[in-house]
Amino acid sequence: MKRTPTTDAAMVVEIAGLKLKNPVMTASGTFGCGEEYAGYVDLNRLGGIVVKGLSLKPRLGNPPPRIMETAGGMLNAVGLQNIGVDAFIEEKLPFLRTYDVAVIANIYGESCAEYAQVARKLSAAPGVHALEVNVSCPNVKKGGLSFGADPKAAAEVTKRVKAETHLPVIVKLTPNVTDITVIARAVEEAGADAVSLINTLTGMSIDLKTRTPHLKNITGGLSGPAIKPVALRMVWQAAQKVTIPVIGMGGIMTAEDALEFMVAGAAAVQVGTANFINPLATSEIVQGMRQYVKHHKLKNITEIVGTLKV
């Protein structure tokens, strides 16, 4: 589904030097590499597409069952299954290049060296406009502790990626920490151009009949409307502590949800779980936000960023 790109000046936002037609991006892992949704959504109308997380080598992910619906959301333990960075560049990127939309590659690794290698490969590939660094992965050298749970480890990953790329670097933060602002400040000091938050909250679900976990992995990442209040709170806290742009996500289902994140301090948003429920979610959210701008006679949507009255 190809349509003529349209840009509304009142919706344009800029994140770390990257101009987006509007503040609405897709969240990694919920939109494939764009091709899967191209029959439903005009990709040219999105602010950006954040592709499924990419690793150095292909990864099968976790054994099933690995998805479970919960009250107000879903749990996933997919395990970052992907075709690997080389196959993405060769097989998936050419399709995305045919659209006039910002392409943000989400990357992860089991070591700082892996993150750096993936960043280097993507930085040399035409058609990638920014990198989003998923620091929620376990650091194998540190006994499996998430990179994003340790300010020093998160900063080190950020430095290593920055050293390998000329592209804007967005660090995606995990909410499974005591104080997310400590991590946000650490990656900002290490050179991050923006932060995105929140990633999923760790949760679990139990089958009472068998007294076993619903997920083979036992635990999984909780996303969807259930996590929105937590996400809003963390975005608000982070936005007050860093000077770089904050990209908000977590349970955004409607334009109203997205606008709330911007009022809390987000310069842009990502839509994730909503894509599974309604493939048209992103375009409907863009349209709803455009109507809000028009109704409130705003010159640009950025006028509402960080305007929470407390």
C-alpha positions as CSV (number, residue, x, y, z in Angstrom):
1,M,0.0,0.0,0.0
2,K,2.0,3.0,-1.3
3,R,0.6,6.5,-1.0
4,T,1.9,10.0,-1.4
5,P,3.9,11.1,1.6
6,T,2.2,13.9,3.5
7,T,3.8,16.3,6.0
8,D,1.8,18.6,8.3
9,A,4.2,21.2,9.7
10,A,2.2,21.4,13.0
11,M,3.0,17.7,13.7
12,V,6.7,17.7,12.9
13,V,9.1,16.9,15.8
14,E,12.8,16.6,16.0
15,I,14.6,14.0,18.1
16,A,18.4,14.3,18.3
17,G,18.6,15.9,14.9
18,L,16.3,13.4,13.3
19,K,13.1,15.1,11.9
20,L,9.9,13.1,12.2
21,K,6.7,13.9,10.3
22,N,4.9,13.4,13.6
23,P,5.7,12.1,17.1
24,V,4.2,8.6,16.6
25,M,6.6,5.6,16.1
26,T,6.0,1.9,16.3
27,A,7.5,0.1,19.3
28,S,10.2,-2.6,18.6
29,G,8.9,-6.1,18.5
30,T,5.3,-5.2,17.7
31,F,5.5,-4.1,14.1
32,G,7.9,-6.6,12.6
33,C,10.0,-4.8,10.0
34,G,7.1,-2.8,8.7
35,E,6.2,-5.1,5.8
36,E,3.8,-7.1,7.9
37,Y,1.6,-4.0,8.5
38,A,2.0,-2.3,5.1
39,G,-1.3,-3.7,3.9
40,Y,-3.1,-2.0,6.8
41,V,-1.2,1.2,7.5
42,D,0.2,3.8,5.2
43,L,3.8,3.6,6.5
44,N,4.6,7.0,4.9
45,R,2.2,8.6,7.5
46,L,4.1,7.4,10.5
47,G,6.7,9.4,12.4
48,G,9.1,6.4,12.5
49,I,9.3,2.6,12.4
50,V,11.3,1.0,15.1
51,V,12.1,-2.5,13.8
52,K,12.2,-5.8,15.7
53,G,15.3,-6.1,17.9
54,L,18.4,-7.2,16.0
55,S,21.4,-9.2,17.2
56,L,24.7,-10.1,15.7
57,K,23.6,-13.6,14.8
58,P,20.1,-15.0,14.1
59,R,18.2,-16.0,17.2
60,L,15.4,-18.5,17.7
61,G,14.1,-17.1,20.9
62,N,12.4,-19.0,23.7
63,P,10.4,-22.2,23.4
64,P,6.6,-21.9,23.4
65,P,4.2,-21.1,24.9
66,R,5.7,-17.6,25.0
67,I,2.7,-15.2,24.8
68,M,-0.2,-14.9,27.3
69,E,-3.0,-12.5,27.5
70,T,-3.5,-10.9,30.9
71,A,-6.0,-8.4,32.4
72,G,-5.4,-5.2,30.6
73,G,-2.4,-6.4,28.7
74,M,-0.2,-9.3,27.6
75,L,2.9,-11.2,28.7
76,N,5.6,-12.1,26.2
77,A,8.7,-14.2,26.5
78,V,9.5,-14.4,22.8
79,G,13.2,-14.0,23.6
80,L,14.1,-11.5,21.0
81,Q,13.8,-13.9,18.1
82,N,15.2,-12.4,14.9
83,I,17.0,-13.1,11.6
84,G,20.2,-11.3,12.6
85,V,21.6,-8.0,11.5
86,D,23.1,-9.2,8.2
87,A,19.9,-10.8,7.0
88,F,18.0,-7.6,8.0
89,I,20.2,-5.4,6.0
90,E,20.1,-7.7,3.0
91,E,16.4,-8.8,3.1
92,K,14.3,-6.3,5.0
93,L,15.9,-2.9,4.7
94,P,15.4,-2.6,0.9
95,F,11.6,-2.7,1.4
96,L,11.8,0.0,4.1
97,R,14.0,2.2,1.8
98,T,11.0,2.5,-0.6
99,Y,9.1,4.5,2.0
100,D,9.5,8.1,3.2
101,V,9.7,7.2,6.9
102,A,12.4,7.3,9.5
103,V,13.8,3.8,10.2
104,I,15.1,3.1,13.7
105,A,17.0,-0.1,14.2
106,N,16.6,-1.6,17.7
107,I,19.8,-3.5,18.7
108,Y,20.9,-5.8,21.5
109,G,23.8,-8.0,22.5
110,E,25.1,-10.2,25.2
111,S,28.3,-8.1,25.6
112,C,29.4,-4.6,24.9
113,A,31.5,-5.9,22.0
114,E,28.3,-7.4,20.4
115,Y,26.4,-4.2,20.7
116,A,29.3,-2.3,19.0
117,Q,29.5,-4.8,16.1
118,V,25.8,-4.6,15.4
119,A,25.9,-0.8,15.6
120,R,28.9,-0.7,13.1
121,K,27.1,-2.9,10.6
122,L,23.8,-0.9,10.7
123,S,25.7,2.5,10.5
124,A,27.1,1.5,7.2
125,A,23.7,0.5,5.8
126,P,21.8,3.2,3.8
127,G,18.3,3.7,5.0
128,V,18.9,3.4,8.8
129,H,18.2,6.8,10.4
130,A,18.9,6.1,14.1
131,L,19.7,3.3,16.5
132,E,17.7,2.3,19.6
133,V,19.8,0.4,22.1
134,N,17.9,-2.2,24.1
135,V,19.8,-2.4,27.5
136,S,17.2,-4.8,29.0
137,C,19.3,-7.8,27.9
138,P,21.3,-9.9,30.4
139,N,25.0,-9.1,30.6
140,V,26.5,-12.6,30.4
141,K,29.8,-11.5,31.9
142,K,28.0,-10.1,35.0
143,G,26.0,-13.2,35.8
144,G,23.0,-12.3,33.7
145,L,22.2,-9.0,35.3
146,S,20.4,-6.7,32.8
147,F,22.7,-4.0,31.3
148,G,20.0,-1.5,32.0
149,A,19.8,-2.3,35.7
150,D,23.4,-1.1,36.3
151,P,24.2,2.5,35.6
152,K,27.9,1.7,34.8
153,A,27.0,-1.2,32.4
154,A,24.3,0.9,30.7
155,A,26.8,3.8,30.3
156,E,29.5,1.5,28.9
157,V,27.1,0.0,26.3
158,T,26.1,3.6,25.3
159,K,29.8,4.7,24.9
160,R,30.7,1.6,22.8
161,V,27.7,2.1,20.5
162,K,28.4,5.9,20.1
163,A,32.0,5.1,19.2
164,E,30.8,3.0,16.2
165,T,28.1,5.2,14.7
166,H,27.3,8.7,13.3
167,L,23.6,8.0,13.8
168,P,21.5,9.3,16.7
169,V,21.6,6.8,19.6
170,I,18.4,6.3,21.6
171,V,18.8,4.1,24.7
172,K,15.7,2.1,25.7
173,L,15.4,1.8,29.4
174,T,14.1,-1.0,31.5
175,P,11.5,-0.1,34.3
176,N,12.7,-3.1,36.4
177,V,15.0,-0.9,38.5
178,T,14.7,1.0,41.8
179,D,15.2,4.5,40.2
180,I,15.0,4.8,36.4
181,T,16.3,8.4,36.5
182,V,19.8,7.1,37.7
183,I,20.1,5.0,34.6
184,A,18.7,7.8,32.4
185,R,21.3,10.3,33.7
186,A,24.1,7.7,33.3
187,V,23.4,7.1,29.6
188,E,23.0,10.8,29.0
189,E,26.4,11.4,30.5
190,A,27.8,8.6,28.3
191,G,26.6,10.3,25.2
192,A,23.1,9.1,24.5
193,D,21.2,11.4,22.2
194,A,17.8,10.4,23.6
195,V,16.2,7.8,25.9
196,S,13.0,5.8,25.3
197,L,11.0,4.3,28.1
198,I,9.5,2.1,29.3
199,N,10.4,-1.4,28.2
200,T,8.2,-4.2,29.6
201,L,7.7,-4.9,33.3
202,T,8.6,-8.4,34.4
203,G,5.6,-10.5,35.3
204,M,4.2,-14.0,35.3
205,S,0.9,-15.9,34.9
206,I,-0.1,-19.2,36.5
207,D,-2.4,-22.0,35.4
208,L,-4.2,-23.0,38.5
209,K,-5.4,-26.3,37.2
210,T,-1.9,-27.6,36.6
211,R,-0.1,-25.3,39.0
212,T,2.4,-24.4,36.3
213,P,3.4,-21.2,34.7
214,H,1.5,-20.3,31.5
215,L,4.9,-19.3,29.9
216,K,7.5,-21.9,29.3
217,N,10.1,-19.3,30.3
218,I,8.1,-18.8,33.6
219,T,8.4,-15.0,33.5
220,G,7.7,-12.6,30.7
221,G,7.4,-8.9,29.9
222,L,4.1,-7.3,30.7
223,S,2.9,-4.6,28.2
224,G,-0.4,-3.0,27.3
225,P,-2.8,-0.6,29.1
226,A,-2.1,-2.2,32.5
227,I,1.4,-0.6,32.6
228,K,0.5,2.9,31.4
229,P,0.3,4.6,34.9
230,V,3.8,3.2,35.7
231,A,5.1,4.3,32.3
232,L,3.7,7.8,32.6
233,R,5.2,8.2,36.1
234,M,8.7,7.1,34.9
235,V,8.6,9.3,31.8
236,W,7.6,12.3,33.9
237,Q,10.5,11.5,36.4
238,A,13.1,11.0,33.6
239,A,12.1,14.1,31.7
240,Q,12.8,16.2,34.8
241,K,16.3,14.7,35.2
242,V,17.7,14.7,31.7
243,T,18.2,17.4,29.0
244,I,18.1,14.9,26.0
245,P,14.7,14.0,24.5
246,V,12.5,11.4,26.2
247,I,10.5,9.0,24.0
248,G,7.5,7.7,25.9
249,M,5.8,4.3,25.6
250,G,3.8,1.8,27.7
251,G,0.1,1.1,27.2
252,I,-0.6,3.7,24.5
253,M,-3.9,2.8,22.8
254,T,-5.4,6.1,21.8
255,A,-4.4,9.6,20.8
256,E,-5.3,10.8,24.4
257,D,-2.8,8.3,25.8
258,A,-0.1,9.6,23.5
259,L,-0.9,13.2,24.4
260,E,-0.7,12.4,28.1
261,F,2.8,11.1,27.6
262,M,3.8,14.4,25.9
263,V,2.3,16.5,28.6
264,A,4.4,14.4,31.1
265,G,7.5,15.4,29.1
266,A,7.9,13.0,26.2
267,A,9.0,14.6,22.9
268,A,7.6,11.6,20.9
269,V,5.9,8.3,21.6
270,Q,6.0,4.7,20.6
271,V,2.9,2.5,20.1
272,G,3.4,-1.3,20.8
273,T,0.8,-3.7,22.1
274,A,-2.0,-1.7,20.5
275,N,-0.8,-2.9,17.0
276,F,-1.7,-6.5,17.9
277,I,-5.3,-5.5,18.9
278,N,-5.8,-3.0,16.1
279,P,-3.4,-2.9,13.1
280,L,-4.6,0.6,12.3
281,A,-3.8,1.9,15.8
282,T,-0.8,4.0,14.8
283,S,-2.5,5.9,12.0
284,E,-5.6,6.5,14.1
285,I,-3.4,7.9,16.9
286,V,-1.7,10.2,14.5
287,Q,-5.1,11.4,13.2
288,G,-6.4,11.9,16.7
289,M,-3.3,14.0,17.7
290,R,-3.7,16.1,14.6
291,Q,-7.3,16.9,15.5
292,Y,-6.2,17.9,19.0
293,V,-3.6,20.3,17.6
294,K,-6.2,21.8,15.3
295,H,-8.9,22.0,18.0
296,H,-6.5,23.8,20.5
297,K,-5.1,26.0,17.7
298,L,-1.5,25.0,18.4
299,K,1.3,26.0,16.0
300,N,3.1,22.8,16.7
301,I,2.4,19.7,18.8
302,T,5.6,20.3,20.8
303,E,3.9,23.1,22.6
304,I,2.3,20.6,25.0
305,V,5.6,18.8,25.9
306,G,6.3,18.9,29.6
307,T,3.3,21.2,30.4
308,L,2.1,19.1,33.3
309,K,0.8,21.4,36.1
310,V,1.8,20.1,39.5
